[in-house]
Amino acid sequence: RRVGRGETPPPPAPPPPREKSMRLQGMTSEGEKLPDNWREPLRFKPSEKEDLWRERRTGELPIVECVAPNPRAADQEEAKREALEQMEVFAAKMAGVEDRGSERTGVADEKAGAAYVAEMRKLTVSDKDVAKTVPDRIYAMAFHPSETHTLVAAADKCGRVGFFAPDWSDDDSCVFHMQVHSRAVTSLHFDTSNPAALYTSSYDCLVRKLDIHSRKWLEVAQFDEDDMKFLATSTLHSEQKAVYCGMGSGHMGVCDLRARAKPVIYALHGKTIRAVDVSPSDPNLILTGSIDTTVALWDARKLKGKPLASWEHGRGVTSARFSPVSGNVAVSVSFDDTIRVFDIASRTETQKIRHNNQTGRWLTSFQAVFDASSDDAFVIGSMEQPRGVDLFSARGGGRLGRLNSEAFACVCSLYAWHPTRRMFAGGNSSGKVYLWR
């Protein structure tokens, strides 16, 4: 009946009991009881490959144990035999690349002018200078310092390290890769004092060195995964014989390559350190960038104290580097869609450049990389269409230009410059390397 004015309406009838599925009742679809150790299956299977989470391998690794044959090959034994043969040929050629290149010829604090931009616009990517160097997303790149051979190293998210030498052959034999780490490789560095040595660091908390003459990957340093979480980045200082490592815990580890001692650990940030760099003119100056949104300048002799200077971004920092000639300038990149430029002498921020750094989930975060012979010009990946490379000035010139090429039609998040020659290489999320020269 209708409820009259002033009357209290009766409470609503309780809903009928909800039916439970057989699974929620602990029964199979046939009505049988589920076993006691039964667990709810995952709705979605992890997209990562199984070999991404393989157990960490410590100690020396002969490169024959790192050979990674094509997993899609019908005959795996034949594929492994072919990979071993290719590895030996490639390793023999690498061992013969011993020239260190000449000294850098850049002029400190020289500004990149119109002539420089005109020279950069002449760089292009040819079809032979593109190769799938590693199977998965590229996380790190390095250029061999040789002036007679063109050799690029790239590493991916599954722990593989690949090499691309476009001038060695016109077929697939100019590319080779190895399974070195169990997780993503975060940094690659050729030793300028010993070009046959390549240093790597990885999320598996290991630092390794490739000794191509002995055909081994040597273990340089090992960090505790429980304490440090993961190794997010590293940088090699060849003259100081030291590797500086940024950790997922916010600590920095310093590995002395001359002494076989445990790394020295310093607590510098509250969150992951994504960038570490050492000044080329003063090895006591260290620059760090963290996802706690700060870029900090440190005195290597007083790492237990406060930084010499600190600057704030709006979001996490993905890159921070000194200029390569004098180290008088530093550039950082952040998810707050800015590139910031700092004057090291005055400890001040001199530029704030707007740039789309929203790479999303499937692309590696952008990093700004200086021309190895310039304190002014640097390149960074771009999300703009048509695809290209952004060229910027750290000396107040803003964007100097944009480099395009017919064979370049993707987003390359990472770049590496040759130390002395006018060429650089980019790496994308499908494992391809593009050489600009």
Phi, psi and chi 1 to 4 in degrees:
 res  aa     phi    psi   chi1   chi2   chi3   chi4
   1 ARG       -  162.5   68.7 -177.8 -179.9   86.0
   2 ARG   -72.4  143.7  -65.1 -177.5   63.2 -178.0
   3 VAL   -87.4  125.1  178.3      -      -      -
   4 GLY   -75.5  168.1      -      -      -      -
   5 ARG   -63.6  133.5 -176.9  176.6  -64.2  178.9
   6 GLY    87.7  -10.4      -      -      -      -
   7 GLU   -87.3  147.7  -67.0 -176.3    5.4      -
   8 THR   -86.5  125.2  -57.1      -      -      -
   9 PRO   -66.2  147.2   24.1  -32.9      -      -
  10 PRO   -67.7  153.0   25.8  -34.6      -      -
  11 PRO   -65.2  147.0   24.0  -33.7      -      -
  12 PRO   -65.5  151.0   23.9  -32.9      -      -
  13 ALA   -67.5  141.5      -      -      -      -
  14 PRO   -65.2  143.8   23.4  -32.8      -      -
  15 PRO   -66.3  151.9   25.7  -34.0      -      -
  16 PRO   -63.4  151.4   24.0  -33.6      -      -
  17 PRO   -59.3  139.2   20.6  -32.2      -      -
  18 ARG   -79.4  133.2 -154.9  169.4 -171.8  179.3
  19 GLU   -74.0  138.1  -68.0 -173.3    5.5      -
  20 LYS   -99.4  142.3  -72.0 -174.4  177.5 -179.5
  21 SER   -69.4  162.1   67.7      -      -      -
  22 MET   -60.1  -35.6  -60.6  -67.8  -74.6      -
  23 ARG   -64.9  -43.0  177.0  172.9   53.8   81.4
  24 LEU   -69.0  -22.9  -67.7  177.8      -      -
  25 GLN   -84.1    0.9  -64.8  179.1   51.4      -
  26 GLY    78.5   27.7      -      -      -      -
  27 MET  -124.2  153.0  -48.8  -83.2  -72.0      -
  28 THR   -78.7  173.0   67.0      -      -      -
  29 SER   -65.3  -19.5   58.1      -      -      -
  30 GLU   -90.5    1.4  -71.3   78.6   21.7      -
  31 GLY    90.7    6.4      -      -      -      -
  32 GLU   -88.3  153.5  -61.3  176.4   -2.9      -
  33 LYS   -71.8  135.7 -172.6  176.8 -178.1  -59.7
  34 LEU   -70.7  148.5  -71.3  169.3      -      -
  35 PRO   -63.7  156.5   19.1  -30.3      -      -
  36 ASP   -64.7  -29.9  -65.9  -24.8      -      -
  37 ASN   -92.3   13.8   61.4   -9.1      -      -
  38 TRP   -70.7  137.9 -175.0   85.3      -      -
  39 ARG  -127.6  149.8  -67.6  -68.6 -178.0  -90.2
  40 GLU   -60.7  127.0 -176.0   78.2   22.7      -
  41 PRO   -72.8  155.7   26.1  -33.5      -      -
  42 LEU   -67.9  138.6  -68.8  174.5      -      -
  43 ARG   -69.8  -40.8 -175.6  177.4  177.9 -173.9
  44 PHE  -120.3  135.6  -62.1  108.5      -      -
  45 LYS   -77.0  142.4  -68.7 -176.7  178.7 -179.9
  46 PRO   -58.4  139.3  -21.4   31.1      -      -
  47 SER   -80.1  -16.6   60.3      -      -      -
  48 GLU   -69.5  147.9  -52.4  -70.8   -3.9      -
  49 LYS   -72.9  153.7  -64.7  179.8  174.1   60.6
  50 GLU   -60.4  -36.2  -69.8 -177.9    3.0      -
  51 ASP   -71.6  -10.1   61.7   -4.5      -      -
  52 LEU   -65.8  -30.2 -178.3   62.9      -      -
  53 TRP  -110.1   22.6  -53.7  110.4      -      -
  54 ARG   -64.1  158.8   67.3  175.1   55.6  173.5
  55 GLU   -63.4  142.7 -173.6  176.2   -8.8      -
  56 ARG   -66.4  130.6  178.3  172.8   71.3  163.5
  57 ARG  -100.6  122.0  -63.4 -175.9  -66.1  174.2
  58 THR  -106.7  170.3   57.7      -      -      -
  59 GLY    79.2 -168.1      -      -      -      -
  60 GLU   -69.5  144.4  -72.1 -173.6   -1.1      -
  61 LEU  -127.9  109.5  -73.6  177.9      -      -
  62 PRO   -61.2  141.2  -19.2   30.7      -      -
  63 ILE   -67.0  -19.3   61.8  174.7      -      -
  64 VAL   -66.3  -24.0  -67.0      -      -      -
  65 GLU   -83.9   -8.1  -63.9 -178.5    9.4      -
  66 CYS  -102.8   -1.6  -58.9      -      -      -
  67 VAL   -63.9  131.9  169.9      -      -      -
  68 ALA  -118.4   95.1      -      -      -      -
  69 PRO   -68.5  163.6   24.4  -32.6      -      -
  70 ASN   -62.6  115.2 -176.9    1.5      -      -
  71 PRO   -66.7  -16.4   25.0  -33.1      -      -
  72 ARG   -90.6   -3.8  -61.9  176.9 -178.3  174.6
  73 ALA   -66.6  140.3      -      -      -      -
  74 ALA   -67.9  -41.0      -      -      -      -
  75 ASP  -105.7   99.9 -172.0  -19.8      -      -
  76 GLN   -67.4  -35.3  -77.1  -64.6  -58.9      -
  77 GLU   -63.9  -44.4  -71.2  -61.6  -37.3      -
  78 GLU   -65.9  -39.2  177.4   65.9   17.3      -
  79 ALA   -63.8  -39.2      -      -      -      -
  80 LYS   -68.8  -39.5 -173.7  170.6 -176.4  179.1
  81 ARG   -62.3  -44.0 -174.7 -174.2   63.8   78.5
  82 GLU   -64.7  -39.2  -68.5  177.4   -3.3      -
  83 ALA   -65.1  -38.0      -      -      -      -
  84 LEU   -65.7  -40.9  -74.8  168.8      -      -
  85 GLU   -64.1  -43.6  -69.1  177.2   -3.1      -
  86 GLN   -64.7  -39.2 -175.6 -176.8    1.9      -
  87 MET   -61.1  -43.4  176.8  -88.0  -64.2      -
  88 GLU   -65.5  -41.0 -174.1   54.1   44.0      -
  89 VAL   -63.7  -45.2  171.6      -      -      -
  90 PHE   -67.3  -42.4 -153.0   95.4      -      -
  91 ALA   -63.7  -38.7      -      -      -      -
  92 ALA   -63.0  -40.9      -      -      -      -
  93 LYS   -66.9  -42.4  -72.2 -176.0  177.4  179.8
  94 MET   -62.3  -40.0  -79.1 -172.9   63.5      -
  95 ALA   -63.3  -25.0      -      -      -      -
  96 GLY   -82.6   -9.9      -      -      -      -
  97 VAL   -87.2   92.9 -177.5      -      -      -
  98 GLU  -114.4  -11.4  -63.6 -178.7  -15.2      -
  99 ASP   -71.0  139.6   63.7  -56.2      -      -
 100 ARG   -94.2   -3.6  -56.1  176.3 -175.4  178.4
 101 GLY    80.8  169.1      -      -      -      -
 102 SER   -87.6  173.5   58.6      -      -      -
 103 GLU   -69.8  153.3  -65.5  -65.4  -35.9      -
 104 ARG   -63.2  141.9  -70.9  176.8  176.6  168.8
 105 THR  -109.9    8.3   57.1      -      -      -
 106 GLY   -66.0  152.2      -      -      -      -
 107 VAL  -101.9  127.9  178.6      -      -      -
 108 ALA   -59.4  134.0      -      -      -      -
 109 ASP    64.6   12.5  -58.2  -32.8      -      -
 110 GLU   -73.0  135.7 -176.4  178.7   27.5      -
 111 LYS   -88.6  138.8 -167.7  168.6 -177.3  178.0
 112 ALA   -76.5  117.0      -      -      -      -
 113 GLY  -103.7 -162.8      -      -      -      -
 114 ALA   -63.6  -36.9      -      -      -      -
 115 ALA   -64.1  -40.3      -      -      -      -
 116 TYR   -64.0  -45.1  173.4   85.3      -      -
 117 VAL   -62.8  -39.5  176.0      -      -      -
 118 ALA   -62.1  -40.2      -      -      -      -
 119 GLU   -66.4  -39.2  -74.0  -62.9  -45.9      -
 120 MET   -66.1  -35.1  -72.9  -64.0  -63.5      -
 121 ARG   -68.7  -15.4  -69.6 -169.4 -173.9  -81.7
 122 LYS   -77.7  -17.5  -66.0  178.6 -177.7  178.0
 123 LEU   -69.7  141.0  -59.6 -177.7      -      -
 124 THR  -147.7  170.2 -174.0      -      -      -
 125 VAL  -114.0  120.4  178.8      -      -      -
 126 SER   -94.6  164.8   65.0      -      -      -
 127 ASP   -61.1  -35.3  -69.2  -22.8      -      -
 128 LYS   -74.4  -13.6   66.0  164.8  -69.4 -171.9
 129 ASP   -97.2   21.7  -70.6  -23.6      -      -
 130 VAL  -124.9  130.4  179.9      -      -      -
 131 ALA  -155.1  142.3      -      -      -      -
 132 LYS   -78.3  103.2 -169.8  171.1  177.1   65.4
 133 THR   -89.2  -35.2  -52.1      -      -      -
 134 VAL  -133.5  156.7  -75.2      -      -      -
 135 PRO   -71.1  -27.2  -21.0   33.2      -      -
 136 ASP  -122.8 -172.0  -73.9  -73.7      -      -
 137 ARG   -55.9  131.5 -174.6 -159.9  -50.8 -175.9
 138 ILE   -77.5  129.3  -67.6  178.0      -      -
 139 TYR  -111.2  -16.9  -96.2   48.8      -      -
 140 ALA  -156.3  151.0      -      -      -      -
 141 MET  -143.9  155.0  -63.0 -172.8   69.4      -
 142 ALA  -154.8  150.6      -      -      -      -
 143 PHE  -110.7  129.6 -130.8  121.7      -      -
 144 HIS   -67.3  139.1 -166.2  -76.3      -      -
 145 PRO   -75.5   -1.5   25.9  -34.9      -      -
 146 SER   -58.6  141.5  169.8      -      -      -
 147 GLU   -98.7   -6.8  -69.1 -169.4  -16.9      -
 148 THR  -106.7  -18.9   56.7      -      -      -
 149 HIS  -124.7  145.5  -63.3  -91.2      -      -
 150 THR  -106.2  110.6  -58.1      -      -      -
 151 LEU  -137.0  121.6  179.8   61.3      -      -
 152 VAL  -115.8  136.8 -178.6      -      -      -
 153 ALA  -109.1  139.5      -      -      -      -
 154 ALA  -140.2  147.9      -      -      -      -
 155 ALA  -132.9  150.4      -      -      -      -
 156 ASP  -116.4 -178.1   70.2   11.9      -      -
 157 LYS   -73.5  -11.5   69.5  173.3 -174.9  178.1
 158 CYS  -102.9   12.2  -66.8      -      -      -
 159 GLY    91.6   10.6      -      -      -      -
 160 ARG   -91.9  144.8  -55.9  180.0 -170.9   91.7
 161 VAL  -119.0  124.0  177.7      -      -      -
 162 GLY  -119.4  159.6      -      -      -      -
 163 PHE  -130.3  140.2  -58.2   92.3      -      -
 164 PHE  -130.7  117.4  176.0   34.7      -      -
 165 ALA  -124.5   87.0      -      -      -      -
 166 PRO   -63.2  -22.5   22.5  -32.6      -      -
 167 ASP   -90.5   -3.5  -61.2  -26.6      -      -
 168 TRP   -80.7  -29.7  -73.1   -0.3      -      -
 169 SER  -164.9  167.6   68.6      -      -      -
 170 ASP  -100.5    1.3  -66.3  -32.3      -      -
 171 ASP  -114.8 -164.5   54.5   21.4      -      -
 172 ASP   -70.0   -9.3  -68.8  -17.9      -      -
 173 SER   -71.1   -6.5   61.6      -      -      -
 174 CYS   -83.9    1.1   66.8      -      -      -
 175 VAL  -127.5  138.9  176.1      -      -      -
 176 PHE  -153.6  143.5 -179.8   73.4      -      -
 177 HIS  -139.0  158.6   73.9  -93.1      -      -
 178 MET  -133.8  151.4  -67.1  178.0  -88.0      -
 179 GLN   -91.3  101.1 -177.0   74.6   52.6      -
 180 VAL  -102.7  -42.4 -178.7      -      -      -
 181 HIS  -116.7  167.8  -68.3  -85.5      -      -
 182 SER   -92.5  -14.7   60.3      -      -      -
 183 ARG  -137.1 -173.5  -61.3 -173.9   68.0 -175.4
 184 ALA   -56.4  136.7      -      -      -      -
 185 VAL   -86.9  124.8  178.4      -      -      -
 186 THR  -100.6  -18.8   54.6      -      -      -
 187 SER  -152.9  147.4  -62.5      -      -      -
 188 LEU  -132.6  136.1  -66.3  173.1      -      -
 189 HIS  -146.4  120.9  -56.9  -76.7      -      -
 190 PHE   -80.2  138.0  -78.0  103.6      -      -
 191 ASP   -80.0  114.6 -171.3  -11.9      -      -
 192 THR   -66.2  -23.4   53.6      -      -      -
 193 SER   -86.0  -14.3   62.4      -      -      -
 194 ASN  -149.0   82.7  176.4   21.5      -      -
 195 PRO   -61.8  -15.2  -20.7   32.5      -      -
 196 ALA   -75.7   -8.1      -      -      -      -
 197 ALA  -103.8  131.4      -      -      -      -
 198 LEU  -122.4  125.1  173.3   66.7      -      -
 199 TYR   -99.9  138.6  -72.0   84.7      -      -
 200 THR  -129.2  153.6   67.2      -      -      -
 201 SER  -135.4  155.4   63.5      -      -      -
 202 SER  -148.3  161.8  167.3      -      -      -
 203 TYR   -59.0  -18.0  -84.7    7.9      -      -
 204 ASP   -80.2   11.6   61.7   12.6      -      -
 205 CYS    66.0   31.4  -75.0      -      -      -
 206 LEU  -120.5  144.5  -68.7  176.6      -      -
 207 VAL  -113.9  126.2  178.7      -      -      -
 208 ARG  -122.9  161.3  -71.2 -164.4  175.5  -83.2
 209 LYS  -132.1  128.2  170.3 -170.5  173.0 -177.3
 210 LEU   -85.6  117.9  171.8   62.4      -      -
 211 ASP  -104.0   96.0 -174.1  -17.7      -      -
 212 ILE   -69.0  -25.0 -163.4   63.4      -      -
 213 HIS   -70.8  -39.6  -64.7  -64.3      -      -
 214 SER   -89.8   -2.2   65.5      -      -      -
 215 ARG    58.4   46.0  -54.7  -67.0 -162.2  -89.6
 216 LYS  -138.3  150.5  -70.0 -180.0 -179.6  178.7
 217 TRP   -99.7  113.6  -75.3   95.1      -      -
 218 LEU   -91.7  148.7  -51.3  176.6      -      -
 219 GLU   -89.5  121.4 -177.6 -179.2  -62.5      -
 220 VAL   -92.8  -42.9  173.9      -      -      -
 221 ALA  -153.2  152.0      -      -      -      -
 222 GLN  -136.2  129.6 -179.8 -178.8  150.5      -
 223 PHE  -109.7  152.9  -65.7   88.8      -      -
 224 ASP   -75.0  121.2 -173.0  -78.6      -      -
 225 GLU   -67.6  -30.9  -68.8 -178.8  -73.1      -
 226 ASP   -69.1  -38.8  -66.6  -28.1      -      -
 227 ASP   -84.1  -42.7  -65.3  -23.6      -      -
 228 MET   -94.2  -11.7  -61.2  -67.5  104.8      -
 229 LYS    71.5  -68.6  -64.0 -176.4  179.6  178.6
 230 PHE  -161.8  162.9   55.1   90.7      -      -
 231 LEU   -97.4  109.6 -156.7  167.9      -      -
 232 ALA   -88.7  -27.9      -      -      -      -
 233 THR  -165.4  165.6 -172.5      -      -      -
 234 SER  -157.9  162.5   69.9      -      -      -
 235 THR  -142.2  144.7 -170.2      -      -      -
 236 LEU  -104.9  130.5  168.9   69.4      -      -
 237 HIS  -110.4  102.3 -163.3  -73.1      -      -
 238 SER   -63.1  -40.0  -63.4      -      -      -
 239 GLU   -69.9  -39.5  -64.7  177.6    2.9      -
 240 GLN   -81.3   -8.2  -66.0  -70.9  -43.4      -
 241 LYS    52.7   53.6  -59.9  -63.6 -179.2 -174.3
 242 ALA  -143.8  147.8      -      -      -      -
 243 VAL  -116.9  126.9  178.4      -      -      -
 244 TYR  -104.5  124.9  -61.9   83.0      -      -
 245 CYS  -117.6  130.4  -56.7      -      -      -
 246 GLY   -95.2  129.8      -      -      -      -
 247 MET  -108.9  160.2  -47.6  -54.3  -63.6      -
 248 GLY   -66.8  -18.7      -      -      -      -
 249 SER   -85.6   -5.7   58.8      -      -      -
 250 GLY    93.9    0.5      -      -      -      -
 251 HIS   -88.4  161.6  -67.1   79.1      -      -
 252 MET  -120.2  131.5 -176.4  179.7   74.2      -
 253 GLY  -106.9  135.3      -      -      -      -
 254 VAL  -112.1  118.7 -178.1      -      -      -
 255 CYS  -106.4  116.6  -48.1      -      -      -
 256 ASP   -85.1  115.6 -171.8  -17.1      -      -
 257 LEU   -75.7  -14.4  -57.3  178.2      -      -
 258 ARG   -87.4  -21.8  -67.0  165.1  -66.9 -168.5
 259 ALA  -119.7  131.4      -      -      -      -
 260 ARG   -83.0   57.1  -65.4 -174.2  176.3  -84.0
 261 ALA  -107.2  164.5      -      -      -      -
 262 LYS   -67.1  149.0  -70.9 -174.3  177.0 -179.4
 263 PRO   -60.6  146.5  -20.6   31.5      -      -
 264 VAL   -88.8  130.9 -177.9      -      -      -
 265 ILE  -107.6  135.2  -52.6  -63.0      -      -
 266 TYR  -129.3  137.0  -59.8   94.9      -      -
 267 ALA   -89.1  108.8      -      -      -      -
 268 LEU  -111.7  -35.7  -57.6 -173.3      -      -
 269 HIS  -131.4  164.7  -71.4  -91.2      -      -
 270 GLY   -84.4  -18.9      -      -      -      -
 271 LYS  -135.2 -175.3  -66.3 -177.4  179.6  180.0
 272 THR   -52.0  133.8  -57.6      -      -      -
 273 ILE   -90.0  114.0  -63.1  176.5      -      -
 274 ARG   -96.6  -10.4  -75.1  -70.0  179.2 -170.4
 275 ALA  -147.7  135.0      -      -      -      -
 276 VAL  -139.0  134.0  178.9      -      -      -
 277 ASP  -147.2  151.8 -161.0   15.1      -      -
 278 VAL  -116.0  136.9 -178.7      -      -      -
 279 SER   -63.0  135.0  171.4      -      -      -
 280 PRO   -70.8  -19.7   26.1  -34.4      -      -
 281 SER  -102.6  -21.6   58.5      -      -      -
 282 ASP  -141.2  101.8 -175.8   -5.3      -      -
 283 PRO   -66.1   -7.0   22.3  -32.4      -      -
 284 ASN   -85.2   -6.3  -69.8  -41.3      -      -
 285 LEU  -100.7  123.3  -70.4  179.9      -      -
 286 ILE  -123.5  134.5  -62.5  175.3      -      -
 287 LEU  -111.1  132.1 -170.4   70.9      -      -
 288 THR  -129.0  149.7   58.1      -      -      -
 289 GLY  -132.4  139.0      -      -      -      -
 290 SER  -134.0  159.5  169.8      -      -      -
 291 ILE   -74.8   -0.4   63.2  170.9      -      -
 292 ASP   -79.3    9.9   66.5    5.5      -      -
 293 THR    82.4    4.6   73.7      -      -      -
 294 THR  -108.6  148.3   59.9      -      -      -
 295 VAL  -113.5  129.1  176.9      -      -      -
 296 ALA  -129.1  143.1      -      -      -      -
 297 LEU  -108.4  126.8 -179.1   67.4      -      -
 298 TRP  -121.7  152.9  -56.6   85.7      -      -
 299 ASP   -94.7  119.5 -174.0  -25.7      -      -
 300 ALA   -60.8  -19.5      -      -      -      -
 301 ARG   -86.8   -9.6  -61.7  159.6  -65.5 -171.9
 302 LYS  -135.7   49.5  -58.6  175.5 -177.2  178.7
 303 LEU   -73.3  -12.3  -70.4  172.1      -      -
 304 LYS   -87.9   -3.8  -66.3 -176.4  178.8  179.4
 305 GLY  -102.3 -152.6      -      -      -      -
 306 LYS   -90.0  156.7  -66.8 -177.0  177.9 -179.5
 307 PRO   -68.6  158.0   24.1  -33.3      -      -
 308 LEU   -67.5  -32.7  -60.8  173.9      -      -
 309 ALA  -157.7  155.6      -      -      -      -
 310 SER  -147.5  138.9 -178.9      -      -      -
 311 TRP  -128.3  147.9  -58.0  -83.8      -      -
 312 GLU  -106.5  133.4  -72.1  -79.2  -17.0      -
 313 HIS  -101.3  168.7  -87.5  -83.9      -      -
 314 GLY   -80.1  -24.7      -      -      -      -
 315 ARG  -140.7 -174.7  -65.5 -179.0   65.8 -174.8
 316 GLY   -58.4  146.4      -      -      -      -
 317 VAL   -93.0  133.5  178.0      -      -      -
 318 THR  -108.5  -15.6   61.2      -      -      -
 319 SER  -157.4  142.7  169.3      -      -      -
 320 ALA  -154.3  123.7      -      -      -      -
 321 ARG  -143.0  147.1  -79.5 -170.1  172.5   92.1
 322 PHE   -79.4  155.0  -74.1  106.4      -      -
 323 SER   -67.7  142.8   56.8      -      -      -
 324 PRO   -79.3  -17.4   27.4  -33.4      -      -
 325 VAL   -88.5  -59.0 -179.2      -      -      -
 326 SER  -108.2  -23.4   67.8      -      -      -
 327 GLY    75.5   12.6      -      -      -      -
 328 ASN   -77.3  -13.7  -67.0  -23.8      -      -
 329 VAL  -125.1  148.3  176.9      -      -      -
 330 ALA  -133.2  147.1      -      -      -      -
 331 VAL  -129.4  136.6  169.1      -      -      -
 332 SER  -127.7  154.7   65.2      -      -      -
 333 VAL  -127.7  141.4 -179.7      -      -      -
 334 SER  -141.8  160.2  167.6      -      -      -
 335 PHE   -70.3   -4.1  -77.4  125.4      -      -
 336 ASP   -81.5   14.0   64.1    2.1      -      -
 337 ASP    64.2   39.0  -74.9  -16.6      -      -
 338 THR  -135.0  152.6   63.1      -      -      -
 339 ILE  -114.9  126.2  -57.7  169.8      -      -
 340 ARG  -116.0  142.7  -56.5 -160.3 -173.9 -165.2
 341 VAL  -117.1  135.8 -177.5      -      -      -
 342 PHE  -125.3  141.3  -49.6  101.6      -      -
 343 ASP   -93.6  117.7 -178.9   80.4      -      -
 344 ILE   -70.9  -37.7  -61.5  -58.2      -      -
 345 ALA   -63.1  -45.9      -      -      -      -
 346 SER   -91.2   -7.2   63.5      -      -      -
 347 ARG    60.8   37.9  -48.9  -76.8 -162.3  -96.3
 348 THR  -123.9  156.1   58.2      -      -      -
 349 GLU   -86.9  127.7  179.4 -179.6  -41.3      -
 350 THR  -108.3  -20.5   57.9      -      -      -
 351 GLN  -146.9  147.4  -92.8 -163.9   93.4      -
 352 LYS  -134.0  106.5 -178.5  178.1  178.9 -178.6
 353 ILE  -105.8  128.5  -55.4  169.0      -      -
 354 ARG   -75.7  133.0  -60.4  -63.6  -59.0  176.3
 355 HIS  -158.0  134.8 -172.7  -94.2      -      -
 356 ASN   -73.5  107.4 -179.0    5.7      -      -
 357 ASN  -109.3   16.8  -60.5  -34.4      -      -
 358 GLN   -83.8   83.8  -58.0  -54.7  -47.2      -
 359 THR   -80.9  -14.9   50.1      -      -      -
 360 GLY    77.8 -166.7      -      -      -      -
 361 ARG   -79.4  -30.8  178.5  179.9  178.4 -177.3
 362 TRP   -99.0   -3.9  -52.7  111.3      -      -
 363 LEU  -113.5  144.5  -58.8  180.0      -      -
 364 THR   -66.7  145.3  -56.0      -      -      -
 365 SER   -62.9  145.7  -58.0      -      -      -
 366 PHE   -67.9  147.6  -74.2  158.0      -      -
 367 GLN  -135.1  138.6  -63.3 -177.5   16.9      -
 368 ALA   -88.3  130.9      -      -      -      -
 369 VAL  -128.0  121.7 -175.3      -      -      -
 370 PHE   -70.5  147.2  -82.9   96.6      -      -
 371 ASP   -58.5  129.1  179.5  -20.9      -      -
 372 ALA   -62.1  -16.1      -      -      -      -
 373 SER  -109.4   16.0   61.7      -      -      -
 374 SER  -137.1  142.1  173.3      -      -      -
 375 ASP   -93.8    3.1  -91.5  -10.6      -      -
 376 ASP  -118.4  -53.2 -175.6   18.3      -      -
 377 ALA   -84.8  136.8      -      -      -      -
 378 PHE  -144.5  156.3   62.6   89.0      -      -
 379 VAL  -114.1  157.7  -64.9      -      -      -
 380 ILE  -154.5  151.8 -172.9  171.9      -      -
 381 GLY   -64.2  163.8      -      -      -      -
 382 SER  -140.7  140.9  173.1      -      -      -
 383 MET   -93.6   -1.9  -60.4  -63.2  -68.6      -
 384 GLU   -73.2  156.7  -67.3 -178.2   16.1      -
 385 GLN  -108.6  142.8  -65.9  -84.0   12.6      -
 386 PRO   -66.9  158.3   27.3  -35.0      -      -
 387 ARG   -62.6  144.9  -59.7  -54.4 -173.0 -167.7
 388 GLY  -170.6 -170.7      -      -      -      -
 389 VAL  -120.2  131.3 -175.7      -      -      -
 390 ASP   -87.2  132.0  -75.0  -22.9      -      -
 391 LEU  -113.6  121.7  178.2   65.3      -      -
 392 PHE  -121.1  162.6  -78.3   94.9      -      -
 393 SER  -110.9  134.2  165.9      -      -      -
 394 ALA   -89.8   -3.2      -      -      -      -
 395 ARG  -105.3   28.6  -67.1  -70.9  179.3 -176.1
 396 GLY    95.2    5.5      -      -      -      -
 397 GLY   -89.1   -4.9      -      -      -      -
 398 GLY    66.8 -145.1      -      -      -      -
 399 ARG   -79.9  120.8 -170.4  159.1   88.6  167.9
 400 LEU   -78.9  -29.7  -64.0  173.9      -      -
 401 GLY   170.1 -174.0      -      -      -      -
 402 ARG  -137.3  130.1 -173.7  170.3  169.7   80.2
 403 LEU   -98.1  130.0  -51.7 -178.8      -      -
 404 ASN  -130.0  154.2  -58.1   95.2      -      -
 405 SER  -153.5  146.9  178.9      -      -      -
 406 GLU   -61.5  -33.8 -172.8  175.5  -19.1      -
 407 ALA   -85.5    0.9      -      -      -      -
 408 PHE  -111.5  105.2 -172.4   84.4      -      -
 409 ALA  -137.2   44.1      -      -      -      -
 410 CYS  -149.5  175.7   67.1      -      -      -
 411 VAL   -95.7  116.7  176.5      -      -      -
 412 CYS  -101.0  117.2  -79.6      -      -      -
 413 SER   -81.5  -30.6  -62.3      -      -      -
 414 LEU  -118.1  148.3  -58.3 -179.3      -      -
 415 TYR  -138.5  154.0  -68.8   94.0      -      -
 416 ALA  -140.6  130.7      -      -      -      -
 417 TRP   -95.0  146.9  -76.9   85.6      -      -
 418 HIS   -71.2  139.6 -169.9  -79.2      -      -
 419 PRO   -60.9  -30.0  -23.7   33.1      -      -
 420 THR  -131.1  -19.2   54.6      -      -      -
 421 ARG   -99.1  153.4  -60.7  159.1   68.3 -172.5
 422 ARG   -81.2   78.8 -178.4   58.2   57.2   80.3
 423 MET  -160.6  152.5   61.9  171.5   62.9      -
 424 PHE  -147.2  162.4   65.9   94.5      -      -
 425 ALA  -126.7  145.8      -      -      -      -
 426 GLY  -119.6  151.8      -      -      -      -
 427 GLY  -128.0  140.3      -      -      -      -
 428 ASN  -113.8 -173.1   70.4    6.5      -      -
 429 SER   -86.1    0.7  -70.3      -      -      -
 430 SER  -103.4    4.4   67.5      -      -      -
 431 GLY    92.3    8.9      -      -      -      -
 432 LYS   -90.1  145.2  -74.9 -173.6  176.6 -178.3
 433 VAL  -112.6  134.5  169.2      -      -      -
 434 TYR  -118.0  123.2  -64.6   77.3      -      -
 435 LEU  -102.7  121.7 -179.7   61.5      -      -
 436 TRP   -98.7  121.4  -67.8   77.8      -      -
 437 ARG  -157.6      -   57.6  176.5  171.1  174.2
